[in-house]
Amino acid sequence: MKFDRKKPEKIPMYVYYIIAGIIIILLNMLVVPTIQERSVQKTDYSTFIKNVEKGNVTKATVDESYIYYEMKSDDTDGTVLCKTVKMDDSDLVNRLLDAGVTMDEVLPESPSILMTLLLSYVVPIVIFIFIGRWLSKKMMSSMGGGPGGAMSFGKSNAKVYVKSSTGIKFSDVAGEDEAKDLLTEIVDYLHNPQKYTEIGASMPKGALLVGPPGTGKTLLAKAVAGEAEVPFFSISGSEFVEMFVGMGAAKVRDLFKQANEKAPCIVFIDEIDTIGKKRDGAGFTGGNDEREQTLNQLLTEMDGFDGSKGVVILAATNRPDSLDPALLRPGRFDRRIPVELPDLQGREDILKVHAKKIKIADTVRFDDIAKAAAGASGAELANIVNEAALRAVRDGRKFATQADFEESIEVVIAGYQKKNRVLSNKEKLIVSYHEIGHALVAAKQTESAPVHKITIIPRTSGALGYTMQVDDNEHYLMSKEELENKIATFTGGRAAEELIFHSVTTGASNDIEQATKIARAMISRYGMSDDFDMVAMESVSNQYLGGDSSLACSFETQTLLDKKVVELVKRQHEKALQILQDNISKLHELAKYLYEHETITGDEFMKILEAPEETPAAATEE
């Protein structure tokens, strides 16, 4: 669930200035007049005598030249300090005593001019400066003036983990044994550098982790720091990009300065392709100029620091083909470590690592789950385990079962079940024949993956049903026959619709797309065509991000290529039609069974398929 927190509205800056001005005005209106009221007022002697006779004088002090006295104020309830020139009056003391005036020995002191200046001018100025500094900090914060913000000029905002604080070891990383073996040498160098320096060997300054998203590149980098027990600097490539030109380069300098101060340590730059893209010959302008400066500074720093200090640079990317060659040369990123999708054993190990965090039943078979999750990354496998735990909670169980894991795989592949979508009887029957068409064509071909599950329950991905095939073993090579069988299997659903209902629906849209994709790759990339032989018609980039392809041939060749793709798909479609025609009775029997049960397992499917044929009851549209 996503919680939407309403951000408080920002107060305009002029409001703060108005408040500061009001404070200064109040200080001058209240504090300063109070001091001024205590200042000494000069009066003549006759006025003094009249006030004494009236009883307005409360205190008096006589010195050699002046008479200081306090007199009741007509405007306020307080008193006013006054002074007058001392006259030769022998009855003065008696008059004061008769009027009840108190004679003080200590002369009341008037406020000093310095104090008046301090309170009138200096204090308001200090307060104004204090408010200004506070407002400046608020502005810096709102503009990103914290660590790494717009106002933190040239400061690196890398996250620093002290020794062992990552809490991650190599034992927490499964399914990437080759990558761990290559990184273990770096850990050993940080522990025992003299073993390498004695023989004259130097450790690679940098290692580049490359692989698809979700395979654990960042996790491996943290595991290296956890094993080596050294400080770990972690920063994303996008954090070097700033709104001011030159700030990215300054951040690179600051990062390497901190790393040298804390050596031995590990610096990890995630998504380095953000700042390390290839430079072209056309020159850079605007934002590209900032990126080029940042890249140049990174290259300079990697050349400049001493590898013997134990500063190791690790970086991760899923677009290694886009990196600048200068960044990949020996002396910078010397070692390139592939972090690929896990194989069958790797998937099983990853599932076991994540399953330690939840309660599971003793009957859970991780080998079967790993087979069903072919092609899944480490992040997807972690999601499968979490989905299984959530499903167990929803169903009121205290632990996750095998069924929870199998359903969670389907959630990752096809989404959640759509409980509010109800198909009509006719649509349900069409989908039943469609899915059995896929499964039957797959089962009747050699070198085809066994059917694991068939369902006609709609999913949130948009699928009204699907057929799941699971290989018993890992396959790293595919023959031409296997690829053709895949195309035939994809066309099996549409073939069943044509054969039974003599019409077609939109349900085969994804099947058509997948079949066309395989057929085009066979001809343009794999050289599986007699017409083009071993000539590559298509180039692929971004291999870790699904692969972007582009044709590298003339328009006439493209036309011929398209024609061959159509012919290939059409041949496999006709083969699927023939398989279904030859097994029409089993098609009816299996479709009826699926229509009634909605979901059947691969074992149920094969049991019905291999059973002796009976007189089939004609399927009717309900």
VENQUIDA-V250261 format. One record per residue. N is the residue number from 1. PHI is phi in radians with two decimals (none if undefined). PSI is psi in whole degrees, -180 to 180 (NA if undefined). D_FIRST is the distance of its C-alpha to the first C-alpha in Angstrom with 1 decimal. Layout:
n | phi | psi | d_first
N | PHI | PSI | D_FIRST
N | PHI | PSI | D_FIRST
This chain:
n | phi | psi | d_first
1 | none | 138 | 0.0
2 | -1.80 | 124 | 3.8
3 | -1.70 | 124 | 6.4
4 | -1.63 | 108 | 9.7
5 | -1.64 | 124 | 12.6
6 | -1.34 | 121 | 15.8
7 | -1.29 | 137 | 18.5
8 | -1.14 | 144 | 21.8
9 | -1.20 | 138 | 24.6
10 | -1.30 | 138 | 27.1
11 | -1.44 | 129 | 30.6
12 | -1.02 | 150 | 33.4
13 | -1.12 | -34 | 35.8
14 | -1.12 | -23 | 38.8
15 | -1.12 | -41 | 37.5
16 | -1.13 | -39 | 37.9
17 | -1.17 | -37 | 41.4
18 | -1.10 | -43 | 42.4
19 | -1.09 | -44 | 41.4
20 | -1.09 | -41 | 43.4
21 | -1.11 | -40 | 46.4
22 | -1.11 | -40 | 46.3
23 | -1.09 | -43 | 46.4
24 | -1.15 | -41 | 49.4
25 | -1.09 | -42 | 51.2
26 | -1.11 | -39 | 50.7
27 | -1.08 | -44 | 52.1
28 | -1.22 | -30 | 55.2
29 | -1.38 | -32 | 55.6
30 | -1.80 | -47 | 55.4
31 | -1.34 | -51 | 56.3
32 | -1.10 | -47 | 59.0
33 | -1.03 | -35 | 61.0
34 | -1.09 | -40 | 61.0
35 | -1.21 | -40 | 62.6
36 | -1.14 | -32 | 65.0
37 | -1.13 | -25 | 66.1
38 | -1.49 | -1 | 67.2
39 | -1.28 | 156 | 69.5
40 | -1.38 | 131 | 73.3
41 | -1.81 | 136 | 75.1
42 | -1.54 | 134 | 78.8
43 | -2.33 | 162 | 81.3
44 | -1.47 | 168 | 85.1
45 | -1.18 | -38 | 87.2
46 | -1.13 | -38 | 88.4
47 | -1.10 | -39 | 84.8
48 | -1.07 | -46 | 84.1
49 | -1.12 | -43 | 87.2
50 | -1.04 | -43 | 86.2
51 | -1.16 | -34 | 82.7
52 | -1.13 | -46 | 84.4
53 | -1.14 | -34 | 86.7
54 | -1.34 | -12 | 83.9
55 | 1.47 | 17 | 81.9
56 | -1.42 | -20 | 79.0
57 | -1.53 | 129 | 79.3
58 | -1.83 | -36 | 77.6
59 | -2.40 | 154 | 78.1
60 | -2.68 | 146 | 80.5
61 | -2.38 | 132 | 81.4
62 | -1.99 | 126 | 84.6
63 | -2.05 | -164 | 85.2
64 | -1.19 | -30 | 88.0
65 | -2.07 | -30 | 87.0
66 | -2.29 | 159 | 84.3
67 | -2.00 | 118 | 83.4
68 | -1.77 | 132 | 79.6
69 | -2.55 | 154 | 78.5
70 | -1.81 | 130 | 75.4
71 | -2.19 | 143 | 75.8
72 | -1.09 | 137 | 73.8
73 | -1.55 | 139 | 71.7
74 | -1.33 | -28 | 72.2
75 | -1.51 | -34 | 68.7
76 | -2.19 | 176 | 66.7
77 | -1.47 | -5 | 67.1
78 | -1.54 | -159 | 67.5
79 | -2.17 | 162 | 70.5
80 | -2.10 | 134 | 71.7
81 | -1.54 | 124 | 73.3
82 | -2.25 | 165 | 76.6
83 | -2.54 | 152 | 79.6
84 | -2.52 | 161 | 83.2
85 | -1.26 | 138 | 86.3
86 | -1.30 | 129 | 88.4
87 | -1.90 | 163 | 91.9
88 | -1.41 | 86 | 95.1
89 | -2.24 | 108 | 94.7
90 | -1.25 | -23 | 96.3
91 | -1.61 | 6 | 94.9
92 | -1.06 | -46 | 91.2
93 | -1.11 | -42 | 90.4
94 | -1.12 | -41 | 92.0
95 | -1.04 | -42 | 90.2
96 | -1.14 | -42 | 86.8
97 | -1.20 | -41 | 87.6
98 | -1.11 | -32 | 89.0
99 | -1.46 | -1 | 85.8
100 | 1.34 | 24 | 83.6
101 | -1.41 | 133 | 82.1
102 | -1.42 | 131 | 80.6
103 | -1.68 | 114 | 82.2
104 | -1.62 | 146 | 79.6
105 | -1.53 | -30 | 80.8
106 | -1.64 | 131 | 77.6
107 | -1.33 | 123 | 77.2
108 | -1.10 | 133 | 73.7
109 | -1.64 | 135 | 72.0
110 | -1.43 | 154 | 70.4
111 | -1.03 | 142 | 67.0
112 | -1.28 | 155 | 67.5
113 | -1.11 | -36 | 66.9
114 | -1.08 | -44 | 64.6
115 | -1.13 | -40 | 62.3
116 | -1.09 | -42 | 62.4
117 | -1.13 | -41 | 61.4
118 | -1.06 | -48 | 58.6
119 | -1.30 | -29 | 57.1
120 | -1.44 | -35 | 57.8
121 | -2.16 | -49 | 56.6
122 | -1.15 | -48 | 55.3
123 | -1.05 | -48 | 52.7
124 | -1.03 | -38 | 51.1
125 | -1.14 | -43 | 51.1
126 | -1.08 | -43 | 49.4
127 | -1.10 | -41 | 46.7
128 | -1.12 | -41 | 46.2
129 | -1.12 | -42 | 45.9
130 | -1.07 | -45 | 43.4
131 | -1.14 | -38 | 41.2
132 | -1.10 | -42 | 41.6
133 | -1.15 | -38 | 40.4
134 | -1.13 | -42 | 37.4
135 | -1.13 | -36 | 36.6
136 | -1.11 | -41 | 37.2
137 | -1.13 | -39 | 34.6
138 | -1.10 | -41 | 32.1
139 | -1.13 | -41 | 32.9
140 | -1.10 | -40 | 32.6
141 | -1.14 | -43 | 29.2
142 | -1.21 | -25 | 28.0
143 | -1.66 | 9 | 29.6
144 | 1.49 | 39 | 28.1
145 | -1.46 | 1 | 31.1
146 | -1.27 | -164 | 29.4
147 | -1.01 | 119 | 29.7
148 | 1.48 | 3 | 29.8
149 | -1.39 | -180 | 29.6
150 | -1.14 | -28 | 32.0
151 | -1.62 | -6 | 34.4
152 | -1.55 | 75 | 34.5
153 | -1.06 | 118 | 37.3
154 | 1.29 | 9 | 37.8
155 | -1.66 | 131 | 35.7
156 | -1.33 | 137 | 33.7
157 | -1.89 | 36 | 30.1
158 | -1.17 | 140 | 30.0
159 | -1.32 | 129 | 28.0
160 | -1.95 | 123 | 30.7
161 | -1.87 | 125 | 30.4
162 | -1.29 | -180 | 33.5
163 | -0.95 | 128 | 35.3
164 | 1.14 | 4 | 33.3
165 | -1.33 | -14 | 30.2
166 | -1.20 | -28 | 28.1
167 | 1.21 | 15 | 28.4
168 | -2.06 | 131 | 28.6
169 | -2.08 | 173 | 31.7
170 | -1.09 | -26 | 33.0
171 | -1.18 | -20 | 32.4
172 | -1.48 | -7 | 28.6
173 | -1.95 | 120 | 29.1
174 | -2.11 | 159 | 30.1
175 | 1.46 | 0 | 31.3
176 | -2.30 | 59 | 32.9
177 | -1.14 | -40 | 36.3
178 | -1.13 | -43 | 38.3
179 | -1.12 | -40 | 36.1
180 | -1.13 | -38 | 36.3
181 | -1.10 | -41 | 40.0
182 | -1.20 | -34 | 40.5
183 | -1.42 | -21 | 38.4
184 | -1.07 | -34 | 40.2
185 | -1.11 | -37 | 43.3
186 | -1.14 | -42 | 41.6
187 | -1.08 | -43 | 40.6
188 | -1.11 | -36 | 44.2
189 | -1.14 | -41 | 45.6
190 | -1.18 | -29 | 43.6
191 | -1.43 | -42 | 44.9
192 | -2.28 | 69 | 48.5
193 | -1.13 | -29 | 49.4
194 | -1.13 | -28 | 53.1
195 | -1.08 | -31 | 53.1
196 | -1.58 | -38 | 52.4
197 | -1.23 | -29 | 54.5
198 | -1.11 | -35 | 57.5
199 | -1.59 | -6 | 57.8
200 | 1.60 | 8 | 57.0
201 | -1.46 | 147 | 53.6
202 | -2.07 | 140 | 50.9
203 | -1.35 | 147 | 47.2
204 | -0.98 | 135 | 45.1
205 | -1.21 | -31 | 43.8
206 | -2.57 | 153 | 40.6
207 | -2.29 | 132 | 38.6
208 | -1.86 | 119 | 36.4
209 | -1.61 | 119 | 33.5
210 | -2.14 | 142 | 33.0
211 | 2.93 | 172 | 30.8
212 | -1.14 | 163 | 27.9
213 | -1.10 | 142 | 24.4
214 | 1.48 | 8 | 22.7
215 | -1.56 | -6 | 26.0
216 | 1.78 | 29 | 25.9
217 | -1.15 | -47 | 28.1
218 | -1.14 | -39 | 26.4
219 | -1.09 | -40 | 26.2
220 | -1.11 | -41 | 30.0
221 | -1.09 | -42 | 30.8
222 | -1.17 | -34 | 29.2
223 | -1.16 | -36 | 31.1
224 | -1.07 | -45 | 34.3
225 | -1.14 | -39 | 33.9
226 | -1.15 | -38 | 33.0
227 | -1.27 | -40 | 36.1
228 | -1.34 | -20 | 38.4
229 | 0.98 | 51 | 37.2
230 | -2.24 | 162 | 37.7
231 | -1.01 | 147 | 35.6
232 | -2.26 | 115 | 32.9
233 | -1.68 | 124 | 32.2
234 | -2.13 | 126 | 29.0
235 | -2.60 | 147 | 28.6
236 | -1.62 | 149 | 27.2
237 | -1.05 | -32 | 29.8
238 | -1.19 | -21 | 27.9
239 | -1.29 | -12 | 28.4
240 | -1.42 | -19 | 32.1
241 | -1.37 | 125 | 31.8
242 | -2.20 | 166 | 32.7
243 | -1.39 | -15 | 33.6
244 | -1.91 | 136 | 37.2
245 | -1.15 | 133 | 39.6
246 | 1.69 | -15 | 40.6
247 | -1.25 | -33 | 37.7
248 | -1.10 | -45 | 36.3
249 | -1.12 | -38 | 39.7
250 | -1.12 | -38 | 39.9
251 | -1.17 | -37 | 36.5
252 | -1.09 | -44 | 38.0
253 | -1.07 | -44 | 41.1
254 | -1.15 | -38 | 39.2
255 | -1.08 | -47 | 37.1
256 | -1.26 | -28 | 40.2
257 | -1.13 | -46 | 42.0
258 | -1.10 | -39 | 39.5
259 | -1.12 | -41 | 39.5
260 | -1.15 | -34 | 43.3
261 | -1.22 | -29 | 43.3
262 | -1.84 | 13 | 41.1
263 | -1.06 | 146 | 42.8
264 | -1.30 | 144 | 42.5
265 | -2.78 | 176 | 38.8
266 | -2.16 | 131 | 36.4
267 | -1.91 | 121 | 35.0
268 | -2.01 | 122 | 32.0
269 | -1.94 | 109 | 31.3
270 | -1.49 | 148 | 28.2
271 | 0.87 | 55 | 28.3
272 | -1.18 | -17 | 32.0
273 | -1.12 | -16 | 32.6
274 | -1.08 | -39 | 31.1
275 | -1.95 | -8 | 34.3
276 | -1.87 | 23 | 36.6
277 | -1.17 | 157 | 37.0
278 | -1.05 | 139 | 40.6
279 | -1.57 | 140 | 42.9
280 | -1.82 | 175 | 45.0
281 | -1.48 | -3 | 48.6
282 | -1.44 | -7 | 47.8
283 | 1.54 | 167 | 46.9
284 | -2.12 | 145 | 43.8
285 | -2.42 | 155 | 43.2
286 | 1.07 | -129 | 40.6
287 | -1.10 | -31 | 37.3
288 | -1.14 | -33 | 38.8
289 | -1.12 | -39 | 41.5
290 | -1.11 | -41 | 39.0
291 | -1.15 | -38 | 37.5
292 | -1.15 | -41 | 41.1
293 | -1.07 | -42 | 41.9
294 | -1.12 | -44 | 39.0
295 | -1.11 | -44 | 39.9
296 | -1.06 | -40 | 43.5
297 | -1.16 | -38 | 42.8
298 | -1.11 | -43 | 40.7
299 | -1.09 | -41 | 43.6
300 | -1.13 | -45 | 46.0
301 | -1.14 | -39 | 44.1
302 | -1.20 | -28 | 43.8
303 | -1.36 | -31 | 47.6
304 | -1.46 | -32 | 48.4
305 | -1.40 | 153 | 46.9
306 | -1.50 | 118 | 48.9
307 | -1.14 | -23 | 47.4
308 | -1.23 | -14 | 49.5
309 | -1.28 | -17 | 47.4
310 | 1.64 | 25 | 44.5
311 | -1.66 | 114 | 42.0
312 | -1.92 | 131 | 40.1
313 | -1.75 | 121 | 38.0
314 | -1.98 | 142 | 35.2
315 | -2.45 | 155 | 33.3
316 | -2.30 | 144 | 30.8
317 | -2.78 | 153 | 30.5
318 | -1.95 | 15 | 29.8
319 | -2.34 | 62 | 32.4
320 | -1.14 | -26 | 35.6
321 | -1.22 | -15 | 37.8
322 | -1.65 | -4 | 36.8
323 | -1.35 | 151 | 38.0
324 | -1.20 | 134 | 41.3
325 | -1.01 | -31 | 44.1
326 | -1.13 | -27 | 45.3
327 | -1.35 | -26 | 42.1
328 | -1.69 | -3 | 42.6
329 | -1.25 | 157 | 46.3
330 | -1.01 | 139 | 47.7
331 | 1.82 | -15 | 47.6
332 | -2.05 | -89 | 44.1
333 | -1.74 | 90 | 41.7
334 | -1.26 | -32 | 44.3
335 | -2.06 | 131 | 42.1
336 | -1.96 | 116 | 39.6
337 | -1.94 | 111 | 37.4
338 | -1.31 | 135 | 35.6
339 | -2.09 | 90 | 32.3
340 | -1.56 | 173 | 32.1
341 | -1.11 | 140 | 29.8
342 | -1.19 | 149 | 30.7
343 | -1.44 | -171 | 33.3
344 | -1.02 | -49 | 33.3
345 | -1.16 | -37 | 34.2
346 | -1.11 | -41 | 31.8
347 | -1.10 | -40 | 28.9
348 | -1.11 | -42 | 30.0
349 | -1.14 | -41 | 30.4
350 | -1.12 | -43 | 26.9
351 | -1.05 | -40 | 25.4
352 | -1.17 | -38 | 27.5
353 | -1.10 | -47 | 26.4
354 | -1.29 | -28 | 22.7
355 | -1.22 | -17 | 23.5
356 | -1.13 | -21 | 25.1
357 | -1.47 | -12 | 21.8
358 | -2.19 | 168 | 21.0
359 | -1.59 | 128 | 23.3
360 | -2.24 | 158 | 25.0
361 | -1.33 | 155 | 27.8
362 | -1.21 | -17 | 31.3
363 | -1.55 | 2 | 31.7
364 | -1.19 | 129 | 29.1
365 | -1.92 | 101 | 31.1
366 | -1.20 | -26 | 29.6
367 | -1.16 | -39 | 32.4
368 | -1.20 | -39 | 31.4
369 | -1.13 | -41 | 27.7
370 | -1.11 | -38 | 29.0
371 | -1.12 | -43 | 31.3
372 | -1.22 | -22 | 28.6
373 | -1.74 | 36 | 26.4
374 | -1.02 | 134 | 29.2
375 | 1.48 | 0 | 28.4
376 | -1.40 | 144 | 25.0
377 | -1.50 | 173 | 24.5
378 | -1.07 | -39 | 23.7
379 | -1.15 | -39 | 20.1
380 | -1.19 | -36 | 19.7
381 | -1.16 | -38 | 21.5
382 | -1.10 | -38 | 19.2
383 | -1.17 | -37 | 16.2
384 | -1.08 | -44 | 18.4
385 | -1.10 | -43 | 19.0
386 | -1.15 | -41 | 15.4
387 | -1.09 | -37 | 14.7
388 | -1.12 | -41 | 17.9
389 | -1.15 | -41 | 16.8
390 | -1.13 | -39 | 13.6
391 | -1.14 | -39 | 15.9
392 | -1.10 | -40 | 18.4
393 | -1.16 | -43 | 16.1
394 | -1.06 | -35 | 15.2
395 | -1.56 | 3 | 19.0
396 | 1.37 | 24 | 20.0
397 | -1.76 | 158 | 21.8
398 | -1.59 | -7 | 22.5
399 | -2.66 | 160 | 22.9
400 | -1.54 | 140 | 22.0
401 | -1.90 | 178 | 24.8
402 | -1.05 | -40 | 26.4
403 | -1.10 | -35 | 24.9
404 | -1.11 | -43 | 21.3
405 | -1.17 | -41 | 22.2
406 | -1.13 | -40 | 23.9
407 | -1.18 | -36 | 21.1
408 | -1.16 | -32 | 18.7
409 | -1.11 | -43 | 21.3
410 | -1.15 | -33 | 21.3
411 | -1.11 | -43 | 17.5
412 | -1.18 | -37 | 18.1
413 | -1.36 | -49 | 21.3
414 | -2.13 | -3 | 20.6
415 | 1.63 | -179 | 16.9
416 | -1.36 | 159 | 15.8
417 | -1.18 | 139 | 18.4
418 | -1.64 | 101 | 18.6
419 | -1.35 | -21 | 19.5
420 | -1.65 | 0 | 20.2
421 | -1.75 | 116 | 22.6
422 | -1.98 | 119 | 26.1
423 | -1.42 | 147 | 28.9
424 | -1.21 | 163 | 32.4
425 | -1.03 | -39 | 35.1
426 | -1.17 | -45 | 36.7
427 | -1.12 | -40 | 33.6
428 | -1.09 | -39 | 32.7
429 | -1.19 | -40 | 36.3
430 | -1.10 | -45 | 36.2
431 | -1.12 | -37 | 33.1
432 | -1.06 | -49 | 34.8
433 | -1.12 | -38 | 37.9
434 | -1.06 | -50 | 36.0
435 | -1.22 | -39 | 34.1
436 | -1.14 | -32 | 37.3
437 | -1.03 | -46 | 39.1
438 | -1.01 | -53 | 37.0
439 | -1.13 | -41 | 37.5
440 | -1.19 | -42 | 41.1
441 | -1.11 | -42 | 42.1
442 | -1.10 | -43 | 40.3
443 | -1.22 | -29 | 42.0
444 | -1.55 | 2 | 45.5
445 | -1.87 | 145 | 45.5
446 | -1.38 | 160 | 46.5
447 | 0.98 | 39 | 44.4
448 | -2.13 | 143 | 41.2
449 | -1.12 | 140 | 38.1
450 | -1.10 | 149 | 38.0
451 | -1.32 | 129 | 35.7
452 | -1.77 | -38 | 32.9
453 | -2.83 | 145 | 31.0
454 | -2.29 | 134 | 31.2
455 | -2.52 | 151 | 28.7
456 | -2.12 | 24 | 28.6
457 | -1.50 | 123 | 25.1
458 | -1.05 | 148 | 23.1
459 | -2.13 | 162 | 20.1
460 | -1.18 | -17 | 17.3
461 | -1.25 | -11 | 19.3
462 | 1.88 | -12 | 22.0
463 | -1.28 | 134 | 24.4
464 | -1.49 | -10 | 26.2
465 | 3.09 | 169 | 27.4
466 | -2.81 | 159 | 28.4
467 | -2.03 | 123 | 30.9
468 | -1.78 | 126 | 30.1
469 | -1.95 | 138 | 33.0
470 | -2.25 | 122 | 33.1
471 | -1.32 | 144 | 36.0
472 | -1.32 | -27 | 37.7
473 | -2.32 | 166 | 38.5
474 | -1.34 | 142 | 37.4
475 | -2.14 | 125 | 39.1
476 | -1.86 | -16 | 39.9
477 | -2.24 | 146 | 42.4
478 | -2.21 | 131 | 42.5
479 | -1.40 | 169 | 45.8
480 | -1.08 | -38 | 46.7
481 | -1.15 | -39 | 46.9
482 | -1.14 | -41 | 43.4
483 | -1.17 | -40 | 41.9
484 | -1.13 | -37 | 44.0
485 | -1.11 | -38 | 42.8
486 | -1.08 | -44 | 39.2
487 | -1.09 | -43 | 40.1
488 | -1.07 | -39 | 41.9
489 | -1.12 | -41 | 39.0
490 | -1.10 | -35 | 36.7
491 | -1.46 | -6 | 39.4
492 | -1.10 | -34 | 39.8
493 | -1.14 | -47 | 37.2
494 | -1.13 | -38 | 39.0
495 | -1.08 | -39 | 42.3
496 | -1.15 | -40 | 41.5
497 | -1.08 | -45 | 40.6
498 | -1.11 | -41 | 43.9
499 | -1.23 | -40 | 45.9
500 | -1.60 | -44 | 44.8
501 | -1.82 | -6 | 43.8
502 | 0.95 | 34 | 46.0
503 | -2.74 | 171 | 43.1
504 | -2.26 | 158 | 40.0
505 | -2.21 | 178 | 36.4
506 | -1.41 | -2 | 33.6
507 | -1.14 | -15 | 31.9
508 | -1.69 | 12 | 33.8
509 | -1.05 | -46 | 32.4
510 | -1.21 | -36 | 30.5
511 | -1.07 | -43 | 33.4
512 | -1.09 | -42 | 35.8
513 | -1.09 | -46 | 33.9
514 | -1.17 | -41 | 33.8
515 | -1.11 | -42 | 37.4
516 | -1.13 | -39 | 38.6
517 | -1.09 | -45 | 36.8
518 | -1.15 | -44 | 38.6
519 | -1.08 | -42 | 41.9
520 | -1.15 | -41 | 41.8
521 | -1.13 | -38 | 41.1
522 | -1.03 | -40 | 44.0
523 | -1.50 | -43 | 46.4
524 | -1.56 | -23 | 45.4
525 | -2.09 | -37 | 44.2
526 | -1.64 | -4 | 45.4
527 | 1.13 | 34 | 49.0
528 | -1.74 | 40 | 49.0
529 | -2.36 | 134 | 51.2
530 | -1.18 | -29 | 55.0
531 | -1.25 | -39 | 55.2
532 | -1.83 | -11 | 53.4
533 | 0.91 | -129 | 54.1
534 | -1.78 | 43 | 52.5
535 | -1.81 | 126 | 51.8
536 | -1.40 | 120 | 48.3
537 | -1.73 | -6 | 47.3
538 | -2.50 | 138 | 43.7
539 | -1.98 | 146 | 42.3
540 | -2.09 | 133 | 38.7
541 | -2.13 | 168 | 36.9
542 | 0.94 | 56 | 33.5
543 | -1.09 | -26 | 33.9
544 | -1.56 | -3 | 30.8
545 | -2.09 | 38 | 28.6
546 | 1.63 | -21 | 29.6
547 | 1.45 | 110 | 33.1
548 | -1.65 | 124 | 34.3
549 | -1.87 | 150 | 37.7
550 | -2.52 | 135 | 40.5
551 | -1.30 | 141 | 43.9
552 | -2.19 | 64 | 47.0
553 | -2.68 | 172 | 49.8
554 | -1.29 | 168 | 51.9
555 | -1.11 | -39 | 51.0
556 | -1.11 | -40 | 53.6
557 | -1.17 | -39 | 52.1
558 | -1.06 | -40 | 48.6
559 | -1.10 | -44 | 50.1
560 | -1.16 | -39 | 51.7
561 | -1.07 | -45 | 48.6
562 | -1.05 | -38 | 46.6
563 | -1.12 | -41 | 49.4
564 | -1.20 | -34 | 49.3
565 | -1.10 | -45 | 45.5
566 | -1.07 | -43 | 46.1
567 | -1.11 | -41 | 49.0
568 | -1.12 | -48 | 47.1
569 | -1.12 | -39 | 44.2
570 | -1.13 | -40 | 46.7
571 | -1.09 | -42 | 48.7
572 | -1.25 | -32 | 45.7
573 | -1.12 | -43 | 44.7
574 | -1.15 | -35 | 48.2
575 | -1.13 | -41 | 48.1
576 | -1.11 | -42 | 45.0
577 | -1.05 | -40 | 46.8
578 | -1.18 | -40 | 49.8
579 | -1.08 | -45 | 47.8
580 | -1.19 | -37 | 46.2
581 | -1.12 | -39 | 49.6
582 | -1.25 | -20 | 51.2
583 | -2.17 | 40 | 48.6
584 | -1.09 | -36 | 48.2
585 | -1.18 | -42 | 48.6
586 | -1.18 | -33 | 45.9
587 | -1.07 | -45 | 43.6
588 | -1.13 | -45 | 44.2
589 | -1.12 | -46 | 43.9
590 | -1.21 | -40 | 40.6
591 | -1.11 | -39 | 39.0
592 | -1.13 | -42 | 40.0
593 | -1.12 | -43 | 38.6
594 | -1.16 | -38 | 35.2
595 | -1.03 | -38 | 35.2
596 | -1.39 | -36 | 35.7
597 | -1.76 | -17 | 33.3
598 | 1.22 | -36 | 30.6
599 | -2.40 | 129 | 29.9
600 | -2.31 | 151 | 32.8
601 | -1.50 | 169 | 33.2
602 | -1.12 | -35 | 35.6
603 | -1.13 | -43 | 38.1
604 | -1.09 | -42 | 38.2
605 | -1.06 | -48 | 38.7
606 | -1.20 | -33 | 41.5
607 | -1.10 | -44 | 43.2
608 | -1.22 | -40 | 43.6
609 | -1.14 | -38 | 44.6
610 | -1.56 | -7 | 47.2
611 | -1.23 | 152 | 48.6
612 | -1.01 | 140 | 52.0
613 | -1.20 | 139 | 51.8
614 | -1.96 | 172 | 52.4
615 | -1.18 | 111 | 53.5
616 | -1.24 | 138 | 50.3
617 | -1.47 | 131 | 49.4
618 | -1.08 | 132 | 48.8
619 | -1.31 | 136 | 45.2
620 | -2.04 | 150 | 44.8
621 | -1.47 | 125 | 42.3
622 | -1.67 | NA | 40.8
